[in-house]
Amino acid sequence: MAAHTVPAGFSDTTYAICATLPATYDAAGYAASGLTYTVIGQIESFPESGEERAINEFKPITGAVTKAKGAPNYGGGPAVMADIPADAGQTILKAACASENRYSIKVTYPDTDVHYLDVLVASWRLSQAAEGGFMKRTAGIYLCRDPVIVAAT
C-alpha cells in the first residue's frame, strides 16, 4: 500500500454514508461486507478524526502529580453542508440523527485513500439565518472507533 509522500488536499474528497455496519472493523471487513454507500452532497467542512486521550491526574498532598492516559476518543464534531432536502445522503444523515444506531461513513480522498468511519449522528440542525447567507445544515458526527484507513495502491 502506498502512503502520502507529498502534502495532500481535501478538494474533491467525497463523503458517503451507509446505514449498515461491516462484518468486521478492518479493511477486509469493509471490503467483504458489500456495503452500499450514498454520497452526501455539498459538504463544506467535515470534523477531524483520529485518536485522542485525556490525561488523568492524581494530585497527592505530598509528592509529584501522577498522570495516566484516559480512554481513547476518536473525534467528531460538526459537518457543515448546503441544505438540500432532496439529497439522498443528507436524508440518511437526518434519519441517522433520529436513530440510536451507528452508521458507516466512507471518506474517499482525491488520491484514492479511503477512510472508513463508524459513527453516531447526534444532531441535524439548520443554520442561523443571515442576510446574503446560504441555508446550511450541520450534522454532529461522532466516531465510535478508530478510522479504518485503506491507503491508495
C-alpha positions as CSV (number, residue, x, y, z in Angstrom):
1,M,0.0,0.0,0.0
2,A,1.2,3.5,-0.9
3,A,1.1,6.4,1.6
4,H,1.2,10.1,1.0
5,T,4.6,11.3,0.0
6,V,3.7,14.9,-0.6
7,P,1.1,17.2,1.1
8,A,-2.5,16.1,0.2
9,G,-5.5,18.3,0.0
10,F,-9.2,17.8,0.7
11,S,-10.6,19.3,-2.6
12,D,-12.7,16.7,-4.4
13,T,-13.0,14.5,-1.4
14,T,-16.3,12.5,-1.3
15,Y,-18.2,11.6,1.8
16,A,-20.7,8.8,1.7
17,I,-23.0,7.2,4.3
18,C,-24.4,3.7,4.8
19,A,-26.9,2.5,7.5
20,T,-25.2,-0.9,7.7
21,L,-22.1,-1.7,9.6
22,P,-19.3,-4.0,8.3
23,A,-18.8,-7.6,9.3
24,T,-15.5,-6.7,11.0
25,Y,-13.8,-3.4,11.6
26,D,-10.8,-3.7,9.4
27,A,-10.1,-3.2,5.7
28,A,-11.1,-6.8,4.8
29,G,-14.4,-6.5,6.8
30,Y,-15.4,-3.3,5.0
31,A,-14.5,-4.8,1.6
32,A,-16.3,-8.1,2.2
33,S,-19.5,-6.6,3.6
34,G,-20.8,-5.4,0.3
35,L,-22.0,-2.1,1.9
36,T,-23.8,0.3,-0.3
37,Y,-22.8,4.0,0.4
38,T,-24.8,7.0,-0.6
39,V,-22.8,10.2,-1.3
40,I,-23.6,13.2,0.9
41,G,-23.9,16.2,-1.3
42,Q,-22.4,19.7,-0.9
43,I,-20.1,19.2,2.1
44,E,-18.4,22.4,3.2
45,S,-16.5,21.0,6.2
46,F,-16.1,17.7,8.0
47,P,-14.9,17.1,11.5
48,E,-11.4,15.9,12.4
49,S,-10.9,12.2,13.3
50,G,-8.3,10.1,15.0
51,E,-7.4,9.0,18.5
52,E,-7.0,11.4,21.3
53,R,-6.8,10.6,25.0
54,A,-7.4,12.8,28.0
55,I,-4.7,13.0,30.6
56,N,-5.9,12.0,34.0
57,E,-4.1,13.3,37.1
58,F,-3.8,12.3,40.7
59,K,-2.6,15.1,42.8
60,P,-1.3,13.9,46.2
61,I,-0.8,16.3,49.0
62,T,2.9,15.3,49.1
63,G,4.9,14.3,46.1
64,A,4.6,14.6,42.3
65,V,1.4,14.5,40.3
66,T,0.8,11.1,38.7
67,K,-0.5,11.1,35.2
68,A,-2.1,8.4,33.1
69,K,-3.8,8.3,29.7
70,G,-7.6,8.1,29.7
71,A,-9.9,6.3,27.4
72,P,-9.5,6.9,23.6
73,N,-11.8,9.4,21.9
74,Y,-11.8,9.1,18.2
75,G,-13.1,12.5,17.4
76,G,-16.0,14.1,15.7
77,G,-17.9,17.3,15.6
78,P,-19.9,19.4,13.1
79,A,-20.1,18.5,9.4
80,V,-21.4,21.5,7.5
81,M,-23.2,21.3,4.1
82,A,-25.6,23.2,1.9
83,D,-29.2,22.4,2.9
84,I,-30.5,20.2,0.1
85,P,-33.6,18.3,1.3
86,A,-33.7,16.2,-1.8
87,D,-30.1,14.9,-1.4
88,A,-30.2,11.2,-0.6
89,G,-27.1,11.3,1.6
90,Q,-28.5,14.2,3.6
91,T,-31.8,12.3,4.0
92,I,-29.8,9.4,5.5
93,L,-27.9,11.7,7.9
94,K,-31.3,13.1,9.1
95,A,-32.5,9.6,9.7
96,A,-29.3,8.7,11.5
97,C,-29.8,11.6,13.9
98,A,-33.3,10.3,14.8
99,S,-31.8,6.8,15.3
100,E,-29.8,5.2,18.1
101,N,-27.9,3.1,15.6
102,R,-24.4,3.6,14.4
103,Y,-23.7,4.2,10.7
104,S,-20.7,3.8,8.4
105,I,-19.2,6.7,6.5
106,K,-16.7,6.2,3.7
107,V,-14.4,9.2,3.0
108,T,-12.6,8.9,-0.4
109,Y,-9.7,11.3,-0.9
110,P,-8.5,12.6,-4.3
111,D,-5.5,10.2,-4.2
112,T,-8.0,7.3,-3.6
113,D,-7.1,6.8,0.0
114,V,-10.2,5.7,1.8
115,H,-11.1,6.2,5.5
116,Y,-14.0,4.1,6.9
117,L,-15.7,5.6,9.9
118,D,-18.1,4.0,12.5
119,V,-20.2,7.0,13.6
120,L,-23.2,8.2,15.6
121,V,-25.0,11.2,14.2
122,A,-26.1,13.3,17.2
123,S,-27.6,16.4,15.6
124,W,-29.2,17.7,12.4
125,R,-29.6,21.5,12.5
126,L,-30.4,24.3,10.1
127,S,-28.1,27.2,10.2
128,Q,-28.9,30.6,11.6
129,A,-30.3,32.9,9.1
130,A,-28.2,35.8,7.8
131,E,-28.7,38.3,5.0
132,G,-26.9,37.0,1.9
133,G,-26.1,33.7,3.5
134,F,-26.8,30.2,2.3
135,M,-29.1,27.8,4.0
136,K,-26.8,25.2,5.6
137,R,-27.2,22.1,7.7
138,T,-24.9,21.0,10.4
139,A,-24.7,17.3,11.3
140,G,-23.0,16.4,14.6
141,I,-20.9,13.3,13.6
142,Y,-19.0,11.4,16.3
143,L,-16.7,8.5,15.7
144,C,-17.1,5.3,17.8
145,R,-13.9,3.6,16.7
146,D,-10.5,4.5,15.2
147,P,-10.9,5.1,11.5
148,V,-10.0,2.2,9.2
149,I,-7.6,3.5,6.6
150,V,-7.1,1.9,3.3
151,A,-4.2,3.5,1.5
152,A,-4.2,4.2,-2.2
153,T,-2.5,1.4,-4.2
